[in-house]
Amino acid sequence: MTVPELKIKDLHVSVEGKSIVRGFDLEIKGGEIHALMGPNGTGKSTVASAIMGHPKYEVTQGTVLLDRENLLDMAVDERARAGIFLAMQYPSEVSGVTNADFLRTAINGRRGEGNEIPLMKFIKTLDKKMQMLEMDQAFAERYVNEGFSGGEKKRNEILQLMMLEPKFAILDEIDSGLDIDALKWVAKGVNSMRSENFGCLIITHYQRLLNYIKPDKVHVMMNGRIVKTGGPELALRLEEEGYDGMKAELGIKDDETVEA
């Protein structure tokens, strides 16, 4: 099987006429985990939403290629079926739809008519994944995220990831608001996905998640584009020095468009 590739080239994104992302470039291959870090308001979540096709985010320039197919030409559901998964910063509640029904419908939507997952295989797989995440089996019959705590919602996002098995996942601040136990469960789920058939972009502010999910590359985003790339040591440096030191090193001023 060919290793999947996600290539983002010269991406520009505007929100309500305001330019937020200004020349974002990134390549991720299957088997790789990348971390995207940067100050608040620099465009990290905007990149994630634009890739997934949120209508609020207008792509004004650039391409997003998944295995040489431009995702920007696809509807949101087509992007999901092509193999993109977004774990949102603030997961939505879906009243009246159980987790089990939601997951089975999503899986069958990707597999296509005539290739639906057998019911018993689905149940066994769901039970196994929930046990790995130490989730109570009752969660399967609860409505999607309804009445869930913040940590339960994030763990539920990882359950969806593990069940859907996409080619690429974008985890937008999946560690936000998590205590140390929930953080470990999230990391366990993501690490269980590691393979040549899966790549991941983790958007985060903090080193602590990267203590449990070791990235292959760390990227720093400022003023709408990536300005520095390095290994895991780059995240450690940011934890110690903050972003102001890097801005000074690179000669970056606030609200200034810079060259990567």
C-alpha positions as CSV (number, residue, x, y, z in Angstrom):
1,M,0.0,0.0,0.0
2,T,1.3,3.5,-0.9
3,V,2.1,5.7,2.1
4,P,-0.4,8.6,2.2
5,E,0.7,12.2,1.8
6,L,-0.8,15.5,2.8
7,K,0.7,18.5,1.1
8,I,-0.4,22.0,2.0
9,K,1.2,24.6,-0.3
10,D,1.0,28.4,0.0
11,L,-2.3,28.4,1.8
12,H,-4.0,31.7,2.4
13,V,-7.3,31.9,4.4
14,S,-9.5,34.9,5.2
15,V,-12.3,35.2,7.8
16,E,-14.9,37.8,7.1
17,G,-12.6,39.6,4.8
18,K,-9.6,39.6,7.2
19,S,-6.5,37.7,6.2
20,I,-5.5,35.2,8.9
21,V,-3.4,32.5,7.2
22,R,-0.7,34.0,4.8
23,G,1.3,31.4,3.0
24,F,1.2,28.3,5.1
25,D,3.3,25.3,3.8
26,L,3.4,21.8,5.3
27,E,4.0,18.3,4.2
28,I,3.1,15.2,6.3
29,K,3.5,11.6,5.3
30,G,1.9,8.5,6.8
31,G,3.9,7.3,9.8
32,E,4.6,10.9,10.9
33,I,3.3,12.9,13.8
34,H,3.8,16.7,13.6
35,A,3.1,19.3,16.2
36,L,2.0,22.9,15.3
37,M,2.6,25.5,18.0
38,G,2.3,29.3,18.2
39,P,0.8,32.2,20.0
40,N,-3.0,32.7,20.3
41,G,-4.5,34.2,17.2
42,T,-1.8,33.2,14.8
43,G,-4.0,31.1,12.6
44,K,-3.5,27.5,13.8
45,S,-7.2,26.6,14.2
46,T,-8.0,28.5,11.1
47,V,-5.7,26.2,9.1
48,A,-7.5,23.2,10.6
49,S,-11.0,24.5,9.8
50,A,-10.0,25.5,6.3
51,I,-8.6,22.0,5.5
52,M,-11.8,20.4,6.8
53,G,-14.0,22.8,4.7
54,H,-15.7,25.0,7.3
55,P,-17.7,27.6,5.2
56,K,-16.7,30.5,7.5
57,Y,-13.1,30.1,6.4
58,E,-12.4,31.4,2.8
59,V,-9.4,29.9,1.1
60,T,-8.1,32.7,-1.2
61,Q,-5.0,31.0,-2.5
62,G,-3.1,27.7,-2.3
63,T,-3.7,24.0,-2.5
64,V,-4.3,21.1,0.0
65,L,-3.4,17.8,-1.6
66,L,-4.3,14.4,-0.2
67,D,-2.6,11.8,-2.3
68,R,-2.4,14.3,-5.1
69,E,-6.1,15.2,-5.0
70,N,-7.1,18.7,-4.0
71,L,-9.3,18.6,-0.9
72,L,-10.3,22.2,-1.6
73,D,-12.4,20.9,-4.6
74,M,-14.3,18.6,-2.3
75,A,-17.4,19.0,0.0
76,V,-16.9,18.5,3.7
77,D,-18.3,14.9,3.7
78,E,-16.1,14.1,0.7
79,R,-13.0,15.3,2.6
80,A,-13.9,13.0,5.5
81,R,-14.5,10.0,3.2
82,A,-11.1,10.8,1.5
83,G,-9.4,10.2,4.8
84,I,-9.3,13.5,6.8
85,F,-10.4,13.7,10.4
86,L,-10.6,16.8,12.6
87,A,-10.9,16.6,16.4
88,M,-12.3,20.0,17.2
89,Q,-11.3,22.3,20.0
90,Y,-14.9,22.4,21.2
91,P,-16.7,19.2,20.2
92,S,-20.4,19.6,19.4
93,E,-23.3,17.9,21.1
94,V,-25.6,15.8,18.9
95,S,-28.9,15.3,20.8
96,G,-30.9,12.1,20.0
97,V,-28.0,10.2,18.3
98,T,-26.1,7.7,20.3
99,N,-22.4,7.3,20.1
100,A,-22.7,3.8,18.7
101,D,-25.2,4.8,16.0
102,F,-23.1,7.9,15.1
103,L,-19.9,5.8,14.7
104,R,-21.5,3.0,12.8
105,T,-23.1,5.5,10.4
106,A,-19.8,7.3,9.9
107,I,-17.9,4.1,9.3
108,N,-20.5,2.9,6.8
109,G,-20.4,6.3,5.1
110,R,-16.7,5.9,4.4
111,R,-17.0,2.2,3.4
112,G,-19.8,2.8,0.9
113,E,-23.0,1.0,0.0
114,G,-22.7,-2.7,-0.1
115,N,-19.5,-2.7,2.0
116,E,-21.1,-1.9,5.4
117,I,-19.3,-3.1,8.5
118,P,-21.0,-6.3,10.0
119,L,-22.8,-5.5,13.2
120,M,-21.0,-8.0,15.4
121,K,-17.6,-6.8,14.1
122,F,-18.6,-3.2,14.8
123,I,-19.7,-4.1,18.4
124,K,-16.5,-6.1,19.1
125,T,-14.3,-3.3,17.7
126,L,-16.1,-0.6,19.6
127,D,-15.9,-2.6,22.9
128,K,-12.1,-3.1,22.4
129,K,-11.4,0.6,21.7
130,M,-13.5,1.8,24.6
131,Q,-11.7,-0.6,26.9
132,M,-8.3,0.8,25.7
133,L,-9.5,4.3,26.5
134,E,-11.0,3.1,29.9
135,M,-14.4,4.4,28.8
136,D,-17.5,3.0,30.5
137,Q,-19.5,0.9,28.1
138,A,-22.6,3.0,28.9
139,F,-21.0,5.8,26.8
140,A,-21.9,3.8,23.6
141,E,-25.6,4.4,24.3
142,R,-25.4,8.0,25.4
143,Y,-26.1,10.8,23.0
144,V,-23.0,12.2,21.3
145,N,-21.2,14.5,23.8
146,E,-24.5,15.4,25.6
147,G,-23.8,15.9,29.3
148,F,-20.2,15.0,28.8
149,S,-17.5,16.7,30.8
150,G,-14.7,18.4,28.8
151,G,-12.4,15.5,29.3
152,E,-15.1,13.0,28.3
153,K,-15.7,14.9,25.1
154,K,-12.0,14.9,24.2
155,R,-11.8,11.2,24.9
156,N,-14.8,10.6,22.8
157,E,-13.1,12.4,19.9
158,I,-10.2,10.0,20.2
159,L,-12.6,7.1,20.2
160,Q,-14.1,8.4,16.9
161,L,-10.5,8.7,15.5
162,M,-9.7,5.1,16.5
163,M,-12.9,3.7,15.0
164,L,-12.8,5.7,11.7
165,E,-9.1,5.0,11.1
166,P,-8.5,8.0,8.7
167,K,-5.4,8.6,6.7
168,F,-4.7,11.9,8.5
169,A,-5.9,13.4,11.7
170,I,-5.8,17.0,12.8
171,L,-6.1,17.3,16.6
172,D,-7.0,20.9,17.4
173,E,-6.0,21.5,21.1
174,I,-7.1,18.1,22.1
175,D,-5.2,18.6,25.4
176,S,-7.1,21.7,26.3
177,G,-8.6,21.5,29.8
178,L,-7.5,17.9,30.4
179,D,-6.2,16.6,33.7
180,I,-3.1,14.3,33.7
181,D,-5.1,11.1,33.6
182,A,-7.3,12.2,30.7
183,L,-4.2,13.4,28.9
184,K,-2.6,9.9,29.2
185,W,-5.8,8.3,27.8
186,V,-5.8,10.7,24.8
187,A,-2.1,10.0,24.2
188,K,-2.6,6.2,24.5
189,G,-5.3,6.4,21.8
190,V,-3.2,8.4,19.4
191,N,-0.1,6.3,19.9
192,S,-2.1,3.2,19.2
193,M,-2.8,4.6,15.7
194,R,0.8,5.0,14.7
195,S,1.5,3.2,11.4
196,E,2.7,4.0,7.9
197,N,-1.0,4.4,6.9
198,F,-1.7,7.2,9.4
199,G,-0.3,10.7,9.8
200,C,-1.2,13.3,12.5
201,L,-1.0,17.0,13.0
202,I,-1.3,18.0,16.7
203,I,-2.2,21.7,17.3
204,T,-1.2,22.5,20.9
205,H,0.2,25.3,23.1
206,Y,1.9,23.0,25.6
207,Q,4.8,20.7,25.8
208,R,3.0,18.4,28.3
209,L,1.1,16.5,25.6
210,L,4.3,16.0,23.6
211,N,5.8,14.3,26.6
212,Y,3.3,11.4,25.9
213,I,3.0,11.7,22.1
214,K,6.5,12.2,20.6
215,P,6.3,14.3,17.4
216,D,8.7,13.7,14.5
217,K,8.6,17.4,13.7
218,V,7.6,20.6,15.6
219,H,6.5,23.7,13.7
220,V,6.1,27.2,15.1
221,M,3.5,29.4,13.5
222,M,3.4,33.2,13.8
223,N,1.5,35.8,11.8
224,G,-0.2,33.3,9.6
225,R,2.6,31.0,8.5
226,I,5.3,28.6,9.7
227,V,8.4,30.5,10.7
228,K,10.5,27.7,12.2
229,T,10.6,23.9,12.1
230,G,12.6,21.5,14.3
231,G,12.5,18.3,16.2
232,P,11.0,17.6,19.7
233,E,13.6,19.8,21.3
234,L,12.0,22.9,19.7
235,A,8.9,22.4,21.8
236,L,11.1,22.1,24.9
237,R,12.8,25.3,24.0
238,L,9.4,27.1,23.6
239,E,8.3,25.8,27.0
240,E,11.4,27.3,28.6
241,E,11.7,30.6,26.6
242,G,8.2,31.4,25.4
243,Y,7.5,32.9,22.0
244,D,8.9,36.4,22.6
245,G,12.5,35.1,22.5
246,M,11.8,33.4,19.1
247,K,10.2,36.5,17.8
248,A,13.3,38.5,18.7
249,E,15.6,35.9,17.2
250,L,13.7,35.8,13.9
251,G,13.1,39.6,13.8
252,I,9.3,39.2,13.9
253,K,7.1,42.0,14.9
254,D,3.4,41.5,15.9
255,D,1.0,41.6,12.9
256,E,4.0,41.5,10.5
257,T,3.9,39.1,7.6
258,V,7.3,37.3,7.5
259,E,9.1,34.9,5.3
260,A,9.3,31.3,6.5
